[in-house]
Amino acid sequence: MQGKTKFGTLLVLGILVCIESVMGADRFGQLSEKLQPLVRQGCVMAADEEDALFRYPQGCNPMLIPASVVKLATASMAFAELGEGYRFRTEFFLSPTGSLVIRGQGDPFLVSEEWQRIADHFSERSDFPRVLESLIFDESMFGDLSKLPGPGRSMNPYDAPNGALVSNFNTIHVRKHSNSIVESAEEQTPLTPSAEKWSRKLKPGKHRIRIPQGSNNSLRYTGELLLAFLEKEGVKVRSKELHVGKVKSEDRLLYVHHNHRNLREVVGGMMTYSNNFIANQLLLFTGMKAHGPPAVPEKGLRVLQRHLEEKLGIPEEQFHFEEGSGLSRGNRMTPEAVWKILIHYQPYRSTLPEQNGVALKTGTLNRIYTLAGYFPGAENRFFVILLNQRVNQRDAVLKLLLDHHRNKGF
């Protein structure tokens, strides 16, 4: 009798397992069928904090080009290494000859509003000279960035180069009228002589272009911008020429400016506009913070690799990075690597833009279309869509995942 009971119990359990298996197959079978014509080369994943709950194709986890989804990794590293409340600094010294020496440390959000705050600070100080000999710019905290892949030589803002002292993301925003008159398209930003010169060949309308490479153009623009703000506050500068040098031992530290935006706010801006410049500034600065100046890509990539391997437990064979923004087609990530980063990134989820109520990060290059983010709802559920194919089907794929999550759940 006991043997029959045991056999009956095993039979019931076996039937339940079979039913569960059939139900599971049916549960995802329709989803897989709908994904088949959309996913030609790539991988789609849905997961919780413990397991990958669904993959298409089944079992997929290839190394794929992630495009701007890389920014999740870069931001995750920056939060871990610097802390979300970190504020970037710029140092100001006064030389014995009366020149103001500015030493940059790679503040990624050194925008016009910050230069206005700096000028306001000096105008309120009784010990600050009302006449300066010159402005001297020190970029020595950053090293050779010529090996940083990704940015091209176009005038598009996403190709803006990095540096230790960069204003307004190395871009200018202008409005050109039909009579060829150029003016700043931002109330807070004065039109500098160089910005007007670089705008001459533009067509009428509003334009945001990156500052042309070469001839210290980036520093030249920063110098003209600071000069405009200082003169507005009644401070005169005798020499209007661009002066590049280093802080000397006899120079006196006057002021350390802390950007009023903390790291969380900086990352929020980076994610909202998918700003490649900010992403690589974070990579460079974090590497310099860990390994000392000068900031070079290799140091940042070393910190990023250590963060992913040691803190997030991602095997090194599941990622390869050449820079921190996603511009390089040499970057590679597996869906599992992205998933692990999303788990770690949950406290910073609010820094991501929302698309129809879904917090996510997009990535786009030629024939590269990616998405990664969080399913809506109280449960912690994540999705990763990495498509390396001709046709962009990522939004259609996401809609299928959201419909399934809403109706059947993962």
N, C-alpha and C positions, 0 to 999 in steps of 0.2 A: 504493500500500500504506500509505504514511504517512498519507494522507488518511482511509483507512478506519479506521486505528487511532485517529486523533484523533476521528473521528465516533463510534466505538464507546465511547471513553472518555467523551465528552460524553453519550452515550445512557445509559451506566451511572450517571453522576453525576445525570442528570435523574431516572432511576428512583429512585435513593436519596433524592433530595430529596422526590419525591412520596410515597415510603414513609414518610419521616420526618414529612411534613406530615400524612399520614393517621393515623400512629401518635400524633402530637401531638394531633390532633383527637379521636381515640378516647380518648387518655389523660385529657383533661379533659371530654370530651363527657358521660360519665355523671355526673361531678361537677356540671356545669352543670345537667343535667336534675334532679338531686336538689335543687339550690339554688333552682330556679325557683319552687316553691310557697312557699318560706320567705322569700325576699328580694323584698318588694313595693316598697319604697322604700329605697334605700341602695346600698351597694357593699361587696364582699368582695374582699380582695387577699391573695395569698401572694407573697413576694419573697425574693431573696437580697440581698447587699450591692450588687450591680450592677444587677439588673433586676427588674422586676415579672414574675413567672413565671406568674401567673394572676390574672385579674380576672373578677368576675361582678357585673353584666352586662359583657360584653366591652368593654374599653377604658374602663370607668367611672373617673371621678376628680372627682366633683362636690363642691361645698362643702356639708358636712353639719354638723348639730349634734353635737358630740363628747361632751357631758356630761363626766364625770370623767376621760376620757382626756386632757383638757387638763392634768391634773396631771403627765403625762409631760413636757410642754413646760416647765411651771413648774419642775419639779425639775431638768430638764436645764440650764435657765438658771442656777439657783441653784448647781449643782455647778460650772458653768463660771466663774461670777463670784466665788464665795466659796471654793471648794475643799471637798472632802468632809470635811476635818478641822476646818472652821470651828466655833467655839463661840460662841453668842450671849451678850451681856453685859447686865448690869444694874448701874448705878452707885449708890453710897451715899455721902452727904455728911453732915457734922455742921455744923449752923448755930451761930453764936455764942450763940444763946439755948438751945441744947441740944436742938434738934429733929433728928430723922433725916429727911433728904431723899432720896427714892428716885426716880431718873430712869430710866424705862424706855426701851428701844430696840427693843421689838417682839419679845422672845424668845418664840417660838411654843410652847415647851415649859416654861413657868414653872409647874411643877406643885408639889403639896404637898411632895414630897421635896426639891425645890430650896429652898423656903422653910425647911424644916427645916435644910438645910445652911447656909443664910445665918444663921439664928438660932444654930446651933452655932458658926459662925465668930466671931460677935460675943461669945458667952458665954465664949469662950476668950481673948479679948483683954483685957489688963489696962488698956488705954487707952480702952476703950469704957464710956460711962456706964451705971450700973446703974439710973438713973432718967432717962427722956427726957421732954422737955416735950410733944412731939407727933410724929406721923408726917405728913410732907408728901409728896405724890405729884406728880411732874413728868411730864406726858404730852406735853410740847412737841415731842418729836422726831417725833411723828405729827401730820399736818394733818387737814383736813376729809375724812372718809371717807364722807360722805353720798351721794356719787355712785358709790360702789362697788356695782354691781348684783349681784343674785343673792340674798343673804340676805333672807328674809322676816321677818315679825314673830311667827312661831309660837314655841312653847316647845321645839321640837325642837332637839337639839344641832347639827344641820347648818345651822341658821339663826343660830348664835352670831356676834355682830359682832366686828370686829377692833379692835385698839388697841395703844398703846405699852406699857401695863402691864396685862397680862391673866393671870389665874391659872386653871389647870385648864381651859384651852380655853374659858373663859367659860361653864362648865357647873358644875352641882352634882350630886352623886350621893348620893341619900338613900334611907332605908328608913322607910316609914311603917307603924306597927302599927295593928291594928284599934281600939285604944283612943286613937288619934290622936297618940300619942307619935311624934316624929320623931327619927331618929338618922342619923349619917353612915353611908353604905354602904361607906366606905373606912376601913380601920384607920389609914392615915397622914394622914387629913384630919379635922380637928376640925369639928364642927358649929357654924357661926357664927350669930349672931342673925339676920342677914338670910336665910341659907339656911333656917333654921327658919321664918321668916315666909313665904318664897316657897313653902314646901311645904305650907302649911295646907290648901289646897284640893285637894291630891292625894288620890287613892284609896289605900287600904292596898296595900302592895307596894313593890318597888324601882323607883326612877325616876331617870333621868338627864335633866335639863332644862337648857336654857340660861338664863343669868341674864337677867332682864327688862331690856329697853332703857329708857333714860331715868334721870334723877335720879342720875347718876354711880353707878349700881348696880354696874357692873363694878369701878370703883375702890373702892367701899365694901366689896365682898366681898374684894378683895385686901388692903385695910387691916385688915379683921377677921381675915383669915387670918394675916397677918404679926404682928398684935398677939397672937394666940393662941400662936404659936410663940415669940415673944419672952418672953411671960409664963411660958410653960412652962420657959424657960431662966433664969428669975429676973430678967428685965428688966422694969421697970415703966414705963408710959407714962401721964403725968398726964391728958392730954386724949384722950378716946376718940372725939372728933368727927373726921369726915373733913376733911382739909385738902388743898387743891389749890393748887399754886404752881409756881414755877420755881427752879432752882438759881441762887443769887446768887454774885457774885464773892467775897464774904467766906466762903462755905461751904467747908469743908475736905473734900477727897476722902478718905474712909476706906477704901473697899473697892470693887473691881470684881469682881463675881461672874460667873464663866464657867460656863455650864450644863455639867454633866458629860456630857451627850449631844452628840456632834458632829453635823455636818450629815447625814452618812450615816445615823446612827441616827434623827435627826428625820424624815428623808424616809421611812425604813423604817416608822416609826409612821404617818406621813401616808398612805402607800400601803396599809398593812394595813387601816386603818379608814376609808380614803377621807375623811380629815378635811379639810373645806373651810376651816375656820379656819386650819389650819397652811398650806395652800396659798396663801391670800391674805396671810398674814403674810410668807411667803417673797417673794411678789411685791412687797409694800410695802417690806420691808427692803432687798431687792436694789436697788430703784429709789432708795431713800435713800442707799445705799452708793455708788451711781454718780453721783448728781446732788445729793447733800447733803440735809439736813433742810429742811422737814418731809417725812415720807413721805406720798405721795399716790398714788392709782392710776395717774395719767398717767405718772409717772416709771417705775414698774415696768413698765408696758405698753411704754414706749419701749425699755427694756433688753431685754424679751422679744422685741420685733420685731427689734431689732438682732442678737440672738443667733441667731434662726432664719434671718434673711436672710444675715448675714455669716459666721457660723461654721458653720451647717449647710447653707447654700446653698439654702434654700427660698424660692421666689418669693413676694413679698408678696401676690399674688392667690390664694395657696393657703391663707391663714389670715386670721382676724380674731378678736381677743380683746377682751372687755370686762372680764374679770377672770381670776383665775388658778386657780380651783377647778373650773370646769365647771358651776356653778350657773346661770349666765346662759344663756338660750336665744338670746342674741345672739351667742354664740361660734360660730365656724365653722372647720372644717378639712377639707382633702381627705385621702383615704386616703394619697396620696403624701407629704403633709406628715407624717402620723403615722409612716409607714414611715421617713422620713429621721430622725425623732427617735428611733425605736427603734434605728436603726443607731448613733447617737451615744450612746445610753443603755446600750449593752452592758456597759461596765465596772460599771454600777450595777444590773445585772439582779437581783442578790440582794436588792435593796430591795423588789422586787415580791412580792405574795402569790402562792402557787401554788394552782392548781386541778387536782387529779389529776395533779400533777407538771408542770404547765405554768405557767411564769411569765407573768403577765398583769396588765393593769389593766382593770377594768370601768368602765362609765359608765351611769348610769340617771337619766332624767327621765321625765315623762309622755310616752309614745309615742316615747321615745328609748332605744335599747338598743345599747351599744357594747362592743367588746373589742379589745384590742391587746396583742401579746406575742410570745413566742418559741416556735417549734416545738422540742420536745425533740430531743436528738441533738447530735452533735459539729459538724455543719455549721451555719453561721449562716443560719437561715431565720426569716422574720418573717411574722406575719399581722395583718391589720387588718379588723375587722368593724364597719361603721358603719351601723346600721339606724335610720331615722327613720320609723317605721311604727306602726300600732296594736298589732300582736301581737309579743310578745317571742320571737324565734326564735334569739337569738344563741347559746345553748348548743347547739341543734341544728345550727346552721351550723358552730360550732367542732368539734363531733364529726365532721361530714363532712370538714372540712379535716384533722383529725388522722388519721382513718381513711385518707384518701387519702395523706397524707404517710407513714404507716406502711407502707402496702401498695405504693404506686407511687412515692412521693417527689415532691417539687416541684423 
